[in-house]
Amino acid sequence: MRWDALFNDMESQLAEADRLTLETEVNERTRAEMVSLPLEDRLRAAVGCRISVQLSCGDMVRGELTHAGADALVLNDDQNQVLIPYAAAMRYVGLGRQTREENSQVRRSIGLAHALRGLARDRAEVSVTICGAAGAVRLAGVIDRVGRDYIDLAAVVPGEPRRNRSVAQVSAIPFTALAMIRSQKTDAGQMG
């Protein structure tokens, strides 16, 4: 009887050691894979979910994540769409643990400048929040031009079409200062 108990105990110990070894290996491989995953893959997996994004200027934006691109995301709230450059985000709340890699080279290449050019083309009225040492500043207007790393925002009277005589001023805003760009939802529900 003692020998049976001894062998059973040894067998249990070996099985437990094998299980722990396998578990350790799985955890190590998972950690190694996580090192190579970009945040945008986690965001892409959360498309369709409600999330919150804390911006570097202190604002918290909440809405349904509808797009996670190369360098910016889009949230839908009740009436607006909000374009947020990844560089302006300090924290994301509500992401799951899943990831989804973008397989389309075209979609991978669509970035902040593409979305901003769409807003400029449509002459959409936008509210631009910029961040700086003084905190958040909000500007309203129409994006006149999109350069490689900046936008020209024409300040116009809300609701009036953009005409030369209705422009109060034009501000050149570097992409690095952009915290978010808010626009009203279109009938199709897509920004740009």
Backbone torsions as a table, in degrees:
resi	resn	phi	psi	omega
1	MET	NA	-43.5	-178.5
2	ARG	-61.0	-38.3	-178.4
3	TRP	-66.6	-39.8	178.4
4	ASP	-61.5	-44.3	180.0
5	ALA	-64.2	-41.5	179.6
6	LEU	-62.9	-47.9	179.6
7	PHE	-65.0	-39.9	177.7
8	ASN	-63.4	-40.6	179.0
9	ASP	-64.9	-43.5	179.1
10	MET	-64.4	-40.1	178.6
11	GLU	-63.1	-42.1	177.9
12	SER	-63.9	-42.3	179.6
13	GLN	-63.8	-42.8	178.2
14	LEU	-64.8	-41.1	178.8
15	ALA	-63.4	-41.7	178.9
16	GLU	-66.1	-39.9	178.5
17	ALA	-64.5	-41.5	177.0
18	ASP	-62.4	-42.0	179.9
19	ARG	-64.2	-44.2	179.2
20	LEU	-64.8	-38.8	177.8
21	THR	-62.9	-45.9	179.1
22	LEU	-63.4	-44.2	179.5
23	GLU	-61.6	-41.9	178.4
24	THR	-63.8	-42.8	179.9
25	GLU	-64.4	-42.8	178.4
26	VAL	-62.1	-44.7	179.1
27	ASN	-62.4	-41.4	179.2
28	GLU	-64.5	-42.4	178.8
29	ARG	-65.8	-39.4	178.0
30	THR	-62.7	-45.4	178.0
31	ARG	-62.2	-40.7	179.4
32	ALA	-64.3	-39.3	178.0
33	GLU	-67.6	-39.8	-178.3
34	MET	-62.8	-31.5	-179.4
35	VAL	-61.3	-32.0	-176.1
36	SER	-92.1	-4.8	-177.1
37	LEU	-87.7	124.8	177.1
38	PRO	-78.3	156.2	179.5
39	LEU	-59.0	-35.1	-179.1
40	GLU	-59.9	-28.6	176.5
41	ASP	-68.2	-35.3	175.4
42	ARG	-69.6	-40.9	177.8
43	LEU	-63.1	-43.7	-179.7
44	ARG	-59.5	-36.2	179.0
45	ALA	-70.4	-19.5	-179.3
46	ALA	-95.2	4.5	178.0
47	VAL	-57.2	132.8	-176.8
48	GLY	96.7	-10.2	179.9
49	CYS	-98.8	155.5	173.3
50	ARG	-85.1	126.9	178.6
51	ILE	-132.8	169.7	173.9
52	SER	-123.1	142.8	179.1
53	VAL	-127.4	121.0	174.9
54	GLN	-90.5	125.7	-178.2
55	LEU	-92.0	159.0	-179.2
56	SER	-63.4	-20.4	178.5
57	CYS	-85.5	-0.8	177.2
58	GLY	102.5	-17.7	179.3
59	ASP	-67.3	148.0	173.6
60	MET	-116.4	125.6	-179.0
61	VAL	-113.9	132.9	-179.2
62	ARG	-123.6	145.1	176.6
63	GLY	170.0	-179.1	177.5
64	GLU	-82.9	126.2	177.8
65	LEU	-72.8	117.9	-177.9
66	THR	-111.2	-16.3	-179.8
67	HIS	-156.2	137.9	172.9
68	ALA	-130.0	103.1	-175.0
69	GLY	-96.8	-157.3	-176.6
70	ALA	-68.9	-38.8	-177.4
71	ASP	-143.8	14.5	178.3
72	ALA	-157.2	160.6	177.1
73	LEU	-126.7	165.0	176.8
74	VAL	-126.1	129.6	173.6
75	LEU	-112.5	141.7	172.5
76	ASN	-105.0	128.3	168.1
77	ASP	-110.0	-163.2	-174.3
78	ASP	-58.3	-44.8	-173.7
79	GLN	-118.8	-14.2	-171.8
80	ASN	-127.3	164.3	167.3
81	GLN	-114.3	141.3	-176.6
82	VAL	-124.2	120.6	177.2
83	LEU	-95.9	123.2	-177.2
84	ILE	-124.9	117.2	174.2
85	PRO	-65.9	139.6	178.6
86	TYR	-56.0	-34.5	-177.5
87	ALA	-64.5	-19.6	-179.0
88	ALA	-90.3	-9.9	-176.5
89	ALA	-89.8	135.5	176.3
90	MET	-104.1	-25.6	-173.9
91	ARG	-159.9	142.9	175.2
92	TYR	-118.9	134.3	178.6
93	VAL	-122.1	130.6	176.9
94	GLY	106.9	5.3	177.1
95	LEU	-77.5	142.6	173.5
96	GLY	-82.0	-172.3	-179.8
97	ARG	-93.4	-6.4	-178.1
98	GLN	-75.8	161.7	174.7
99	THR	-133.5	154.9	174.9
100	ARG	-143.1	117.6	-179.6
101	GLU	-78.8	143.8	175.9
102	GLU	-85.4	118.1	-178.2
103	ASN	-90.2	-19.6	-178.0
104	SER	-84.4	120.5	177.8
105	GLN	-62.9	-36.0	180.0
106	VAL	-64.8	-49.4	179.9
107	ARG	-63.5	-35.6	178.7
108	ARG	-63.9	-29.9	-176.4
109	SER	-87.4	-10.5	179.8
110	ILE	-77.5	116.9	-175.9
111	GLY	-122.4	-164.8	-177.6
112	LEU	-56.9	-46.3	-177.7
113	ALA	-60.1	-38.6	178.8
114	HIS	-61.9	-46.1	179.5
115	ALA	-63.9	-42.2	179.8
116	LEU	-65.7	-36.5	176.8
117	ARG	-65.1	-36.0	175.7
118	GLY	-62.7	-43.2	177.6
119	LEU	-64.3	-39.1	178.6
120	ALA	-66.0	-43.9	179.8
121	ARG	-60.4	-41.3	-178.2
122	ASP	-79.6	-7.2	-177.3
123	ARG	55.9	37.6	-178.6
124	ALA	-71.5	137.7	172.3
125	GLU	-73.5	132.4	-177.6
126	VAL	-132.5	158.9	169.6
127	SER	-115.0	119.8	-177.2
128	VAL	-106.9	126.4	174.6
129	THR	-105.2	125.1	177.1
130	ILE	-113.9	149.8	-179.4
131	CYS	-115.0	144.4	175.7
132	GLY	-158.7	-171.1	-179.4
133	ALA	-61.6	-28.7	-178.8
134	ALA	-83.6	-3.1	-178.6
135	GLY	105.5	-155.2	-176.3
136	ALA	-87.7	139.3	173.0
137	VAL	-126.7	132.8	-179.8
138	ARG	-111.0	130.7	179.5
139	LEU	-124.9	142.5	177.7
140	ALA	-114.5	146.4	177.6
141	GLY	164.6	-155.5	-178.9
142	VAL	-126.2	135.7	177.5
143	ILE	-75.1	115.9	-179.7
144	ASP	-81.7	-42.5	-171.6
145	ARG	-149.6	146.6	175.5
146	VAL	-123.6	116.6	176.8
147	GLY	-93.1	-168.9	-179.9
148	ARG	-63.6	-37.3	-175.8
149	ASP	-140.8	24.7	179.8
150	TYR	-156.2	165.1	169.9
151	ILE	-124.8	153.5	167.1
152	ASP	-103.4	121.3	179.9
153	LEU	-109.7	118.6	177.9
154	ALA	-90.6	121.2	177.9
155	ALA	-79.8	119.3	179.4
156	VAL	-129.2	163.9	176.3
157	VAL	-68.8	126.9	-179.0
158	PRO	-54.8	133.9	178.4
159	GLY	90.7	-15.1	179.2
160	GLU	-95.0	144.0	177.7
161	PRO	-66.5	153.3	-178.9
162	ARG	-74.5	111.5	175.1
163	ARG	-130.1	152.7	-179.1
164	ASN	-53.0	-40.7	-177.0
165	ARG	-72.8	-17.9	-178.0
166	SER	-96.8	-0.2	-179.0
167	VAL	-85.4	118.6	178.7
168	ALA	-78.3	-40.2	178.7
169	GLN	-164.0	162.1	175.4
170	VAL	-122.5	126.9	179.5
171	SER	-110.7	132.2	171.3
172	ALA	-91.0	122.4	-175.5
173	ILE	-122.6	118.6	177.6
174	PRO	-65.9	146.0	176.3
175	PHE	-53.9	-36.0	-176.5
176	THR	-64.5	-19.7	179.3
177	ALA	-91.4	-13.1	-176.0
178	LEU	-71.5	126.3	174.7
179	ALA	-99.9	-45.4	176.3
180	MET	-162.7	155.2	176.2
181	ILE	-126.8	118.5	-176.9
182	ARG	-106.8	131.6	175.7
183	SER	-136.1	155.4	177.7
184	GLN	-70.0	147.9	176.7
185	LYS	-64.5	141.4	174.1
186	THR	-87.9	172.9	178.5
187	ASP	-58.5	-37.4	179.1
188	ALA	-77.6	-12.3	177.6
189	GLY	78.7	13.7	-178.5
190	GLN	-116.3	143.3	176.8
191	MET	-80.5	137.7	175.4
192	GLY	78.1	NA	NA
